[in-house]
Amino acid sequence: MNELRIGIIGTGKRKEEGDETGYGMAHYHAKAYMDLGNCRIVACADIVRENAEAFAKAYDVPKIYSDYNEMLSRENLDIVSVCTWPRLHSRMVVDCARAGVRAVHCEKPMADTWGGAKLMFEECEKRGVQLTFNHQRRFGKPFRVARELLKAGEIGQLERLEGSCGDIYDYGTHYVDMFGFYNDEVQAEWVIGQVDYSREKLVFGAPVENHGVFLWKYKNGVFGFMGTGDAMGAVGAHNRIVGTEGVIEVGAPDGSDLRVRRKGSARWEVMDTHGEGLHGPGYIERAIADAVDALQTGREPELSARKALNATEIIFACYESSRRRAVVRLPLDVDDNPLAEMIKSGVFSRKEP
Ligand SMILES: NC(=O)c1ccc[n+]([C@@H]2O[C@H](COP(=O)([O-])OP(=O)(O)OC[C@H]3O[C@@H](n4cnc5c(N)ncnc54)[C@H](O)[C@@H]3O)[C@@H](O)[C@H]2O)c1
């Protein structure tokens, strides 16, 4: 079988400890491609020459570009990984699709506006380009076993999904997406939410709320709830799956990665996740292997844009609900980033009389 030609946009800089000013995610993507026998990274593009050079040296990449569009037009790429900050994702994915690549694996969150997220989805759909987003935790044991327990009826019927993390947009995209994984990718019907943005908070260049409370209802009657910032304590677990007769927690308050209170039992049972935690190991490798396999077999990838779009709509609808001070019914009918627009308009600096 022919080797797939891989290109990387945004090589980043490898760091021992990544943070919200740079993780060097491209290095994780590179390792995942290199683990596969049928992929070859043939080119990379970065506006910072030294980042691209270090990347090319580490993974034996023959060509470096400072203009990613030049790379797209010259390299006849099969798959491109987009590993830049969120405000660049939509434009870059659209450029990849228009340049004729077969698949794009883009970092989360999808885009910095709801309109941008829809555009990248539509452009790829129209051109038959496979688009995936790196919500790699769908491949993690704690999350997978949690879903298996739910599907096996161990907690009765699903009633509510709860999550907590620092913010709903950047970190939270993993968990709103995970709720789709637990809840059969059902779309939401309505959303209500409130945010606080008393001080500047940027994650990978994008503004995120300081604190937030968000509630939504899926079309199958299941509720989603998320507390962010100081409201994380209202949930306590990273993910809680509440059923009519039991509860499952992923990233539980007792420090376990997965525990269950099965129907008929009053006790928590800690489950073995075979050394896999909330972050890995091996999740990005599996995510990219799945995207490559899906491209070759023509099936829908686990991390498809269709699924990511469901989560992204909920996230922007949560911000829109805060702006409107009202329930927002989906489909979402604004295209901007309501949080960014509220910040610009100065609503958070207004003092009540
Ligand atoms: N999946 C996860 O668990 C996870 C974890 C951390 C970060 N992320 C996401 O990964 C994405 C990338 O974050 P990062 O921290 O790896 O980034 P980074 O800062 O480490 O690297 C981004 C690179 O993009 C380059 N760049 C900027 N503009 C460019 C352009 N026009 N053309 C080409 N290159 C350009 C920069 O020079 C930089 O080298 C973000 O969306 C972030 O949310 C995902």
The ligand as an SDF file (V2000), in Angstrom:
LIG
                    3D

 44 48  0  0  0  0  0  0  0  0999 V2000
   -5.8590   17.7920   22.4540 N   0  0  0  0  0  0  0  0  0  0  0  0
   -5.3780   18.2550   23.5870 C   0  0  0  0  0  0  0  0  0  0  0  0
   -5.4700   17.6290   24.6360 O   0  0  0  0  0  0  0  0  0  0  0  0
   -4.6670   19.5710   23.5910 C   0  0  0  0  0  0  0  0  0  0  0  0
   -3.7880   19.9310   24.6270 C   0  0  0  0  0  0  0  0  0  0  0  0
   -3.1580   21.1820   24.5500 C   0  0  0  0  0  0  0  0  0  0  0  0
   -3.4270   22.0380   23.4850 C   0  0  0  0  0  0  0  0  0  0  0  0
   -4.3270   21.6610   22.5260 N   0  0  0  0  0  0  0  0  0  0  0  0
   -4.6860   22.5460   21.4080 C   0  0  0  0  0  0  0  0  0  0  0  0
   -3.6570   22.4860   20.4340 O   0  0  0  0  0  0  0  0  0  0  0  0
   -3.6590   23.6790   19.6510 C   0  0  0  0  0  0  0  0  0  0  0  0
   -2.2330   24.1490   19.4990 C   0  0  0  0  0  0  0  0  0  0  0  0
   -1.7460   24.5090   20.7540 O   0  0  0  0  0  0  0  0  0  0  0  0
   -0.1930   24.3140   21.0930 P   0  0  0  0  0  0  0  0  0  0  0  0
   -0.0680   24.7340   22.5160 O   0  0  0  0  0  0  0  0  0  0  0  0
    0.2880   22.9920   20.6790 O   0  0  0  0  0  0  0  0  0  0  0  0
    0.4400   25.4300   20.1710 O   0  0  0  0  0  0  0  0  0  0  0  0
    1.9720   25.9280   20.1800 P   0  0  0  0  0  0  0  0  0  0  0  0
    1.9800   27.3610   20.5960 O   0  0  0  0  0  0  0  0  0  0  0  0
    2.8270   24.9720   20.9240 O   0  0  0  0  0  0  0  0  0  0  0  0
    2.3110   25.8060   18.6320 O   0  0  0  0  0  0  0  0  0  0  0  0
    1.6200   26.5440   17.6590 C   0  0  0  0  0  0  0  0  0  0  0  0
    2.5680   26.8230   16.5220 C   0  0  0  0  0  0  0  0  0  0  0  0
    1.8220   27.4460   15.4660 O   0  0  0  0  0  0  0  0  0  0  0  0
    2.6870   28.3380   14.8270 C   0  0  0  0  0  0  0  0  0  0  0  0
    1.9360   29.2660   13.9860 N   0  0  0  0  0  0  0  0  0  0  0  0
    1.2620   30.3860   14.3450 C   0  0  0  0  0  0  0  0  0  0  0  0
    0.7210   30.9770   13.2580 N   0  0  0  0  0  0  0  0  0  0  0  0
    1.0630   30.2160   12.1850 C   0  0  0  0  0  0  0  0  0  0  0  0
    0.8070   30.2980   10.7900 C   0  0  0  0  0  0  0  0  0  0  0  0
    0.0950   31.3030   10.2690 N   0  0  0  0  0  0  0  0  0  0  0  0
    1.3170   29.3270    9.9850 N   0  0  0  0  0  0  0  0  0  0  0  0
    2.0280   28.3010   10.4970 C   0  0  0  0  0  0  0  0  0  0  0  0
    2.3170   28.1800   11.8220 N   0  0  0  0  0  0  0  0  0  0  0  0
    1.8250   29.1120   12.6480 C   0  0  0  0  0  0  0  0  0  0  0  0
    3.4250   29.0020   15.9780 C   0  0  0  0  0  0  0  0  0  0  0  0
    4.6050   29.6550   15.5540 O   0  0  0  0  0  0  0  0  0  0  0  0
    3.6970   27.7940   16.8830 C   0  0  0  0  0  0  0  0  0  0  0  0
    4.9530   27.2000   16.5770 O   0  0  0  0  0  0  0  0  0  0  0  0
   -4.6010   24.6580   20.3870 C   0  0  0  0  0  0  0  0  0  0  0  0
   -5.8170   24.7430   19.6840 O   0  0  0  0  0  0  0  0  0  0  0  0
   -4.8270   24.0040   21.7490 C   0  0  0  0  0  0  0  0  0  0  0  0
   -6.1160   24.2350   22.2870 O   0  0  0  0  0  0  0  0  0  0  0  0
   -4.9100   20.4420   22.5500 C   0  0  0  0  0  0  0  0  0  0  0  0
  1  2  1  0
  2  3  2  0
  2  4  1  0
  4  5  1  0
  4 44  2  0
  5  6  2  0
  6  7  1  0
  7  8  2  0
  8  9  1  0
  8 44  1  0
  9 10  1  0
  9 42  1  0
 10 11  1  0
 11 12  1  0
 11 40  1  0
 12 13  1  0
 13 14  1  0
 14 15  2  0
 14 16  1  0
 14 17  1  0
 17 18  1  0
 18 19  2  0
 18 20  1  0
 18 21  1  0
 21 22  1  0
 22 23  1  0
 23 24  1  0
 23 38  1  0
 24 25  1  0
 25 26  1  0
 25 36  1  0
 26 27  1  0
 26 35  1  0
 27 28  2  0
 28 29  1  0
 29 30  1  0
 29 35  2  0
 30 31  1  0
 30 32  2  0
 32 33  1  0
 33 34  2  0
 34 35  1  0
 36 37  1  0
 36 38  1  0
 38 39  1  0
 40 41  1  0
 40 42  1  0
 42 43  1  0
M  CHG  2   8   1  16  -1
M  END
$$$$
